[in-house]
Amino acid sequence: MTNRKMFFTMLWGAVFRRRSRAMMAVIASLVGAATLFCLASVCVAVPQQMNEEMRAYGANLIVTPASATGKSQGIDTATVRNVTALVGAGHSVKSAAYRYESVRINSAPYTIAGVDVKALRALNRHWNVTGDWPGSGNVMVGRDVADALGVKVGSRVTIGYRAADASASASSSASAKSDSDESTETAESSAQGTQSTQTTQGEQTTQATENGRVSSDIMDNNGTEFRIAGIVDTGGNEDSIIYATTADVAKLAGSKRGADVVEYSVNAMGDELNDIVNNINRSADKNPNSAVKAQTVTRITSSDTRIIAMLQTLFWIVSLVVLVLTLVGVGTTISSIVSQRRNEIGLRKALGADSRAIGVEFYVESGIYGLIGGLLGTAIGYVLARVLCATVFGRAIGFDWLLGAGSLLLSVAIAVIASIPPVRRATRIDPAIVLREE
């Protein structure tokens, strides 16, 4: 019998003659591999899954005009298409454009936003809307506006547009929104307050005089009648804005122009999102005629990053603990197996077997336990990861082959490393002492 054949014969006998001990070693490796692969899969999937979930809560990137001319004319359709192409390169993206105008209801100043209703609904799925979204001849008002006017769904209001208000406030709305974005949840959050202030200032400085007296056109309630289709309640500054279709706002203002703000909800985060912003700003620098300014919605993006970092840290800490416990469990089992074979090791050394050959046999035996446990554990870990992601996120995850190979190699490595101390002790056994005991 050749040495190689003898080696495999001894290995086969060692594994299958002591099935209970072998099973314990395999189970120890299996539990560790299953737990580690499940945690690692979830940890890899969590950023993407969390980012997709957070996208349901509004935009994480806004684009506004960069030049003074752009602020008065808005962002034209061609520029919006170009920016959307840059944002959507390799990413799923949702967007909504807003045209803001200052209007009056019962002589009180308000901000109306002209929007594409379909895009607005897709972008802001978290909005709590009572009734319907805007439509032709129908508006949706924020909760604060509804409370101030004392209206409800189905009520009718007359909305008036005054050119004096527009000239004083339109040019400042987009700028105010961009500058105050870092302290708001969405791009709309800062426009209303600034526009209302500017409207009040405008009426003070642009009121015409009649017979040496200031005219009383502030009490002019003429305008266009709209039906209130719905009331939006978000708990934010959206509650102080009136939403109408872009066509209705253009008709009310008597002119068409571009959007003041375009909001994007893009499936990117961290450095990837910052790269998109930088690409848009660099592209705008090359074409001053269609210059726009892009920036992230800081509160949304920082929340994404903080939550995901906390979850990943927790997962890695738990994985490290599981790794140590697996190492201890496998090491204890291998140590028990080696101690049971103490007499066999002494006899083999007395017959001339060297310590290296005995050590290699035990290391290969431990590696086999780790391989079997790793295969079964990786499969079970993948099933657990799918169930966990489906339960928490409502989405399935695919099998990561690279992670699977890493889990398998790690299981084998842990089993071999855990066997080193007991094997080294076993190979130092004095065969004379063992034979004397026999």
Number of C-alpha atoms within 10 A of each C-alpha: 6 6 8 9 10 11 16 12 11 12 17 12 12 17 17 12 11 12 12 11 17 21 16 17 26 25 21 27 30 27 22 31 33 26 23 27 29 25 24 22 23 22 19 15 16 18 20 15 20 15 18 17 13 18 23 15 17 25 26 27 26 24 26 24 27 23 17 12 13 22 22 20 17 27 26 15 13 11 16 20 11 14 21 17 13 16 26 18 10 10 12 12 18 21 22 22 25 25 27 30 27 27 25 23 17 15 15 15 21 21 23 25 24 24 22 20 18 11 13 19 13 15 22 18 13 14 16 12 18 15 15 15 22 25 19 12 15 22 26 29 29 23 26 20 20 23 13 11 13 9 16 18 17 13 13 15 18 14 20 22 21 20 14 17 24 21 18 21 24 23 20 19 28 30 22 19 25 25 12 16 23 17 12 17 21 25 31 26 21 24 26 27 19 19 29 20 13 22 26 15 14 17 18 14 11 13 15 14 10 9 6 7 9 12 12 11 12 15 11 13 16 15 16 14 13 19 19 27 23 24 27 25 20 14 13 15 21 25 20 25 25 27 32 27 24 23 17 21 21 15 12 17 17 10 9 14 14 21 28 31 29 22 25 25 26 22 22 24 19 11 9 10 18 16 14 23 21 14 15 22 19 15 18 20 15 10 10 12 13 21 22 26 20 25 20 25 25 17 15 20 20 15 12 20 15 10 12 19 14 10 15 18 12 13 18 15 12 14 19 12 13 18 19 12 15 24 22 16 21 28 24 17 23 29 20 14 20 20 16 13 13 16 19 15 24 22 17 14 20 15 10 9 13 12 17 10 13 18 19 13 17 21 21 16 21 28 22 21 27 31 23 19 28 34 22 19 29 28 19 19 27 24 16 19 26 20 17 18 18 13 11 9 14 11 12 15 17 10 14 13 9 9 15 21 14 14 24 23 18 20 34 25 17 23 34 24 16 23 27 18 13 20 22 14 13 21 20 12 16 14 20 13 11 16 13 7 8 8
